[in-house]
Amino acid sequence: MKIQHLVALFAATVAFTACDDSTDTIGSSLSNLTDAVEVGTASFDIPSNSILADSVLSNSLTGYIGKVRDPETGAYITGDFMAQFTCLEDYQFPDKNNLYGRNANGKLEAGLVNADSCELRLFYRGFYGDSTRTMKMKAMEMSQTMNEDRSYYSSFDPLEQGLVRKDGAQATKVYSLIDYNLPQNVRDSSNYTPYITIKFNQPYTDKNGKVYSNYGTYVLETYYEHPDYFKNAYTFRNHVVPGFFFKNVGGLGNMAYISDSQLNVYYHQKDQYSETDSVNGELVTVKKDTIFQNVTSFWGTEEVLQTTTITNDKSTLEKLVADQSCTYLKTPAGIYTEMTLPVDDITKGHENDIVTSAQLVVPRLNNTSTSEYAFDAPKKVLLIPKDSIRSFFENNDIDNNKTAYITSWTNSGDNSYIFSNIASLVTAMKNVDKAKRSTNWNKIVLIPVEVSTTSTYSSYTGQTSTVTTKVANDMSLTSTRLAKGTSQNSPIKLSVIYSRFK
């Protein structure tokens, strides 16, 4: 058998067996594959400790608004967020002559640039806490655009940084996450996405001191004066609507996960429609005018920026980090778990061997809280080298199963976070020049993440594949305790398979 065929067959066999938690019979089963390969196994204790995440890169596609009390610690967590809005390429409002606004008597009049109303809608597809609690937020117009020429972390507060207009468009909204104004059957419909509405119908004064009947009228007039400002997302956010900052100013008990934001401008316009009519006994098609209310919606999308500001009780988090009975994974912007891989011990005596498989099992400890609002455990966890944390997120990297791995946890099955094979990472650390090793050269970190994917269908294979498009810090409310790893008799184990050719 050719050596390359042997290597391929051996690798496939290891890939199959690496999914099994037990390595007791791997050596003998693989040895039967061929007399040309020797296989060995070993298990290593992995020490661990908690580290403070502090501030994390805030580039999630979800915005968080609300204030809750952590049932585990009693500490308060507040979420505020900033959202920008985009417009379609080369967007056009109706011809000005076809626009109808209300005159001083409240009647519709042709050619008047006047919006009927303006509102912001914040759609949420999830939340934490009690949906019946009364909350209060304040929406405030930004004074300038937060452009993507820098990275924004969860500690960045646009209000404190002076990026919110003190005399700009502002509105306060008292709300609950259950809209009792809608019938139960509507709220229960699968087509219904709940949202919070904030009205902006009061007079608005722009930066130049010009007064408009409302914020929507400002958007309309800006278009007819500068249609080039509506050319694309960049010109729109830098010349028309720089964004809004949504701040929790009252209430306690829930956190809404805002999936979509929308700026709506309502106005009346004239249009024509065709109708068949009888003229002198003959059927002819005539055009008639109609005046109707239209709406233009500007959405918050991936093309523009959305950031969340998290306020945590740092002293409480520091106490959890100091807890030596376990380690923690806690979001948002809370606590990570750091582990040390004994790379030198793994490779000692195996300098010429291949680390074919390295399975890492991190046991989870069940939550002891009896609260019905206890935080859920993180569903997806990223494993990366400690020195790579900042660059991974700022470069918009994704898992590659070489130096970055993602695993999932569910309520069923093994109560652990299992990384089936981090052999490539172990090998990469092994190859680091000893003279260039940093303090963190063999340290890895577990980080709760939010993963965005897309599915593609292949007509050739007839199969659908899922591809990861974005990995961001999980900014939702999650918490779990992990078994504390130690240098001896550790509950955290790394099971290694070596191979060599005779």
C-alpha positions in Angstrom: 0.0 0.0 0.0 1.4 3.5 -0.9 2.3 5.6 2.1 0.0 8.5 1.1 -3.0 6.1 0.9 -2.0 4.7 4.3 -2.0 8.2 5.8 -5.4 9.0 4.3 -6.9 5.8 5.6 -5.4 6.3 9.0 -6.6 9.8 9.3 -10.1 8.8 8.3 -10.2 6.1 11.0 -9.0 8.5 13.7 -11.6 11.0 12.7 -14.2 8.4 13.2 -12.9 7.1 16.5 -12.2 10.6 17.9 -15.9 11.2 18.4 -16.0 8.4 21.0 -15.4 9.6 24.6 -13.4 6.4 25.4 -9.9 5.8 24.1 -9.4 2.5 25.8 -9.5 0.4 22.6 -8.3 2.9 20.1 -4.7 1.7 20.2 -5.5 -1.9 19.4 -8.2 -1.1 16.8 -6.0 1.2 14.9 -3.0 -1.2 15.1 -5.0 -3.7 13.2 -5.3 -1.3 10.4 -1.7 -1.8 9.3 1.6 -2.9 10.8 3.2 0.2 9.4 1.6 2.5 12.0 2.1 2.7 15.8 -0.5 4.4 17.9 -0.3 5.6 21.5 -2.7 7.4 23.8 -2.3 9.6 26.9 -4.5 11.7 29.1 -3.5 15.1 30.6 -4.8 17.2 33.5 -5.8 20.7 32.4 -5.7 23.5 35.0 -8.2 26.4 34.7 -9.2 29.7 36.2 -11.7 32.5 35.6 -10.6 35.8 34.1 -12.5 39.0 33.8 -13.8 39.7 30.3 -14.4 43.4 31.2 -15.2 45.1 28.0 -15.8 43.1 24.8 -16.0 44.1 21.1 -19.6 45.2 20.5 -20.4 44.1 17.0 -23.4 41.9 17.5 -26.3 42.0 15.1 -28.5 42.3 18.2 -29.1 45.3 20.4 -29.9 45.0 24.1 -32.1 47.3 26.0 -33.3 47.0 29.6 -32.2 46.4 33.2 -32.2 43.2 35.2 -30.9 41.8 38.4 -28.8 38.7 38.2 -30.5 36.0 40.4 -27.2 34.3 40.9 -25.3 37.3 42.4 -27.9 40.0 43.0 -25.9 42.4 40.8 -27.6 44.8 38.3 -26.9 44.6 34.5 -28.0 47.4 32.2 -28.1 47.3 28.4 -28.3 50.4 26.2 -27.6 50.4 22.4 -27.0 52.6 19.4 -28.5 51.9 16.0 -27.9 53.4 12.6 -30.2 53.3 9.6 -29.6 52.8 5.9 -31.4 53.5 2.7 -31.6 51.8 -0.7 -29.0 52.7 -3.3 -30.0 56.0 -5.0 -33.4 56.0 -3.2 -36.0 58.4 -4.5 -39.1 59.9 -2.8 -42.0 60.8 -5.0 -41.8 63.8 -7.2 -42.3 66.9 -5.1 -45.3 68.0 -7.1 -47.0 64.7 -6.2 -46.5 65.2 -2.5 -49.4 66.3 -0.3 -48.9 67.9 3.0 -51.2 69.5 5.5 -51.6 73.3 5.5 -52.3 75.5 8.4 -56.0 74.4 8.4 -55.0 70.8 8.5 -56.1 70.0 5.0 -54.0 68.2 2.4 -52.4 70.5 -0.1 -50.4 69.6 -3.2 -46.7 70.4 -3.2 -46.3 70.8 0.6 -43.3 68.9 2.0 -44.8 67.8 5.2 -44.7 64.3 6.8 -47.8 63.1 8.5 -45.8 61.4 11.3 -42.5 59.7 12.1 -41.7 56.8 14.3 -39.0 54.3 15.4 -39.8 50.6 15.7 -37.6 48.2 17.6 -38.4 44.6 16.8 -37.3 42.0 19.3 -37.2 38.2 18.7 -36.3 37.3 22.3 -36.0 38.7 25.8 -35.0 37.8 29.3 -37.1 38.3 32.4 -40.7 39.2 33.0 -42.4 40.5 29.9 -45.2 42.2 31.9 -42.8 44.6 33.8 -43.1 48.3 32.9 -39.9 49.7 31.5 -38.8 53.1 30.3 -36.3 54.1 27.7 -35.2 57.3 26.1 -34.3 57.5 22.4 -31.9 60.3 21.5 -30.5 61.5 18.2 -26.8 61.2 17.7 -24.8 64.4 17.1 -22.4 62.6 14.7 -22.0 59.3 13.1 -20.0 56.5 14.8 -18.2 55.4 11.7 -16.4 52.1 11.3 -12.9 53.5 11.3 -12.4 52.2 14.8 -13.6 49.4 17.1 -16.3 50.0 19.7 -16.3 48.0 22.9 -19.2 47.3 25.3 -17.9 50.0 27.7 -18.2 52.7 25.0 -21.0 55.0 26.0 -22.0 57.5 23.2 -23.7 59.7 25.8 -20.7 60.0 28.0 -18.5 60.6 24.9 -20.6 63.6 23.9 -21.9 61.9 20.7 -25.6 62.5 21.5 -27.2 65.9 20.6 -28.4 67.6 23.7 -31.0 69.6 21.7 -31.7 66.9 19.1 -34.6 64.7 18.5 -35.5 62.9 21.8 -38.5 60.9 23.0 -39.2 58.9 26.1 -41.2 55.6 25.9 -42.9 53.7 28.7 -43.5 50.1 27.5 -43.9 46.5 28.4 -42.8 43.6 26.2 -46.4 42.4 25.9 -48.5 44.7 23.8 -51.9 44.4 25.4 -53.3 46.7 22.7 -53.2 43.8 20.3 -55.5 40.8 20.5 -54.2 37.6 21.9 -54.6 35.7 18.6 -52.4 38.3 16.8 -49.7 38.1 19.5 -49.7 34.3 19.2 -49.4 34.3 15.4 -46.2 32.9 14.0 -46.1 35.8 11.6 -46.1 38.4 14.4 -42.8 39.9 15.6 -43.3 42.1 18.7 -41.9 45.6 18.6 -41.6 48.8 20.6 -42.8 52.0 18.9 -41.4 55.4 19.7 -43.1 58.5 18.1 -41.2 61.5 16.9 -44.1 63.9 16.0 -43.0 66.9 18.0 -41.4 69.9 16.3 -37.7 69.3 15.4 -34.8 71.7 15.1 -31.8 70.7 13.0 -28.2 71.6 13.7 -28.5 74.8 11.7 -31.5 76.0 13.7 -34.1 75.3 11.1 -37.4 74.1 12.6 -39.6 71.4 11.1 -43.0 70.1 12.0 -41.5 66.7 13.0 -38.5 64.6 12.4 -40.1 63.0 9.3 -40.5 66.4 7.7 -36.8 67.0 8.3 -36.0 63.8 6.4 -38.3 64.7 3.5 -37.0 68.3 3.1 -33.4 67.1 3.3 -34.1 64.8 0.4 -35.6 67.5 -1.9 -32.7 69.8 -1.0 -29.9 67.2 -1.2 -31.1 64.0 -3.0 -27.4 63.0 -3.3 -27.5 62.4 0.5 -29.7 59.4 -0.2 -27.2 57.8 -2.6 -26.2 55.0 -0.2 -25.9 54.0 3.4 -22.7 56.1 4.0 -24.1 59.4 2.7 -27.4 58.8 4.5 -25.9 58.2 7.9 -23.3 61.0 7.6 -25.6 63.7 6.2 -29.1 62.9 7.2 -29.7 60.4 10.1 -26.5 59.7 12.1 -28.4 57.2 14.3 -30.1 57.0 17.7 -29.0 56.0 21.1 -31.5 54.1 23.2 -31.0 54.3 26.9 -32.8 52.6 29.7 -34.0 55.3 32.1 -36.4 53.3 34.3 -37.9 50.0 35.2 -36.3 46.7 36.3 -37.0 43.1 35.3 -36.4 42.5 31.6 -33.9 42.9 28.8 -35.2 43.0 25.2 -33.0 41.5 22.4 -33.5 43.9 19.5 -33.1 42.0 16.2 -34.2 44.8 13.8 -34.7 48.6 14.0 -36.7 50.7 11.7 -37.3 54.4 11.0 -40.6 55.1 9.4 -41.7 58.3 7.7 -45.4 58.6 6.7 -46.6 61.1 4.1 -49.4 61.5 1.5 -48.8 61.4 -2.2 -50.7 61.5 -5.4 -50.7 58.6 -7.8 -52.7 57.6 -10.9 -54.6 54.4 -11.7 -56.4 53.2 -14.8 -60.1 52.5 -14.8 -62.4 51.3 -17.6 -65.4 53.8 -18.1 -68.2 54.3 -20.6 -67.9 57.4 -22.7 -70.6 58.0 -25.3 -71.5 54.4 -25.1 -68.0 53.2 -25.7 -65.7 51.5 -23.1 -62.5 53.5 -22.7 -59.6 53.4 -20.3 -59.2 56.6 -18.3 -56.6 57.6 -15.8 -57.7 58.9 -12.4 -55.8 60.5 -9.5 -55.8 59.1 -6.0 -54.2 60.4 -2.9 -53.0 57.9 -0.4 -50.7 57.7 2.6 -47.3 56.1 1.9 -44.5 55.1 4.2 -40.7 55.0 3.6 -38.8 52.7 6.0 -35.1 53.0 6.7 -33.8 49.8 8.4 -30.9 49.0 10.6 -28.9 46.4 8.6 -25.5 44.8 8.5 -24.4 47.7 6.2 -24.5 50.1 9.2 -23.3 50.0 12.7 -25.1 48.8 15.8 -23.4 48.7 19.2 -24.5 47.8 22.7 -23.3 49.5 25.9 -23.2 47.1 28.9 -23.0 48.3 32.5 -22.0 45.6 35.0 -21.2 45.4 38.7 -17.5 44.9 38.3 -16.9 44.2 42.0 -19.4 41.3 41.9 -17.7 39.9 38.9 -14.3 40.1 40.6 -15.6 38.1 43.5 -16.7 35.3 41.1 -13.3 35.4 39.4 -11.6 34.8 42.8 -13.8 31.8 43.5 -11.5 28.8 43.6 -14.3 26.1 43.7 -15.1 26.5 40.0 -14.7 28.7 37.0 -17.4 30.8 35.2 -18.7 31.6 31.8 -20.8 34.7 32.1 -22.2 37.2 29.7 -22.6 40.0 28.7 -19.0 41.3 29.0 -18.6 39.2 32.1 -16.2 36.2 32.7 -14.3 33.8 30.6 -12.5 30.6 31.6 -8.8 30.3 30.9 -7.0 27.0 30.6 -3.3 26.0 30.3 -2.4 23.3 27.8 0.7 21.3 29.0 2.2 21.3 25.6 5.7 20.4 26.7 4.4 17.4 28.7 2.3 16.3 25.7 5.2 16.3 23.3 7.9 15.0 25.8 9.0 11.6 24.5 6.9 12.1 21.4 9.0 14.7 19.6 8.9 12.8 16.3 5.3 11.6 16.7 2.2 13.2 15.2 -0.5 14.4 17.6 -3.4 13.0 15.6 -6.2 13.8 18.0 -6.6 15.8 21.1 -10.1 15.8 22.7 -10.8 18.4 25.4 -13.7 17.8 27.8 -14.8 20.6 30.1 -17.5 19.5 32.6 -20.3 21.9 33.4 -21.7 22.2 36.9 -25.5 22.4 37.2 -27.0 25.7 38.3 -28.0 25.8 42.0 -30.3 28.8 41.6 -34.0 28.0 42.1 -35.1 31.2 40.4 -37.4 30.8 37.4 -35.3 33.6 35.8 -31.9 31.9 36.3 -29.7 32.7 33.3 -29.3 29.9 30.7 -26.0 28.3 30.0 -24.1 29.7 26.9 -25.2 27.7 23.9 -22.1 28.2 21.8 -18.5 28.6 23.1 -15.4 29.6 21.2 -12.0 28.2 22.1 -9.0 30.3 21.0 -5.5 31.2 22.2 -5.5 33.9 24.8 -3.2 36.2 22.8 -5.7 36.0 19.9 -8.8 37.3 21.6 -8.7 40.9 20.5 -7.5 40.2 16.9 -10.0 37.4 16.4 -13.0 39.7 16.9 -11.6 42.9 15.5 -10.6 41.0 12.3 -14.0 39.4 12.0 -12.4 35.9 12.0 -14.5 32.7 12.2 -13.7 29.3 13.5 -11.3 27.3 11.4 -10.7 24.1 13.4 -7.0 24.9 13.4 -6.6 27.7 15.9 -10.2 28.6 16.6 -12.9 26.0 17.6 -16.6 26.3 18.4 -18.7 23.8 20.3 -22.4 23.7 21.3 -24.1 22.7 24.6 -27.6 21.5 25.0 -29.7 20.3 27.9 -29.5 16.7 26.7 -26.5 14.4 26.5 -23.2 14.9 28.2 -23.2 17.9 30.6 -19.9 19.2 29.2 -18.4 21.5 26.6 -16.5 19.0 24.3 -14.0 20.0 21.7 -13.5 16.8 19.7 -10.1 17.5 18.2 -7.8 20.5 18.9 -4.7 18.6 17.7 -3.8 21.4 15.2 -3.7 24.0 18.0 -1.5 21.7 20.2 0.9 21.2 17.2 1.0 25.0 16.5 1.9 25.7 20.1 4.5 22.9 20.0 6.2 24.6 17.1 6.5 28.0 18.8 10.2 28.8 19.2 11.0 28.6 22.9 12.9 31.8 22.7 9.8 33.6 21.4 7.3 32.2 23.8 5.1 34.8 25.5 3.6 34.5 28.9 0.4 33.2 27.3 1.9 31.0 24.7 0.1 27.9 25.8 -3.1 29.4 27.3 -6.5 29.1 25.7 -9.8 30.8 26.6 -13.4 29.7 26.4 -15.7 32.6 25.2 -19.5 32.5 24.8 -20.3 33.6 21.3 -23.2 34.3 18.9 -22.8 32.6 15.6 -24.4 33.7 12.3 -24.7 31.2 9.5 -26.1 31.0 6.0 -27.3 27.9 4.1 -26.5 27.2 0.5 -28.1 24.5 -1.7 -26.1 22.6 -4.2 -28.0 21.4 -7.2 -25.0 19.2 -8.1 -25.0 17.2 -4.8 -28.6 17.9 -3.8 -27.5 18.8 -0.4 -27.7 21.9 1.8 -24.6 23.1 3.5 -24.3 25.6 6.4 -21.5 28.1 6.4 -20.5 30.4 9.3 -20.6 34.1 8.3 -19.9 35.8 11.6 -18.8 35.1 15.1 -19.4 37.8 17.7 -19.3 38.0 21.5 -22.5 36.8 23.1 -24.1 39.9 24.6 -27.2 38.1 25.9 -27.7 37.1 29.6 -26.0 33.7 30.2 -24.1 32.1 33.0 -22.7 28.7 33.9 -20.2 27.3 36.3 -17.5 24.9 35.1 -15.5 22.3 37.0 -12.3 23.8 38.3 -9.3 22.4 36.5 -6.2 21.5 38.4 -2.6 20.4 37.6 -3.3 17.0 39.2 -6.4 14.8 39.2 -8.2 17.5 37.2 -11.8 17.0 36.1 -10.8 18.7 32.9 -9.0 16.2 30.6 -7.2 16.3 27.3 -7.2 12.9 25.7 -4.4 12.6 23.1 -3.7 10.1 20.3 -0.2 9.9 18.9 0.8 8.1 15.7 4.2 7.3 14.1 5.3 5.2 11.2 7.6 2.3 12.0 
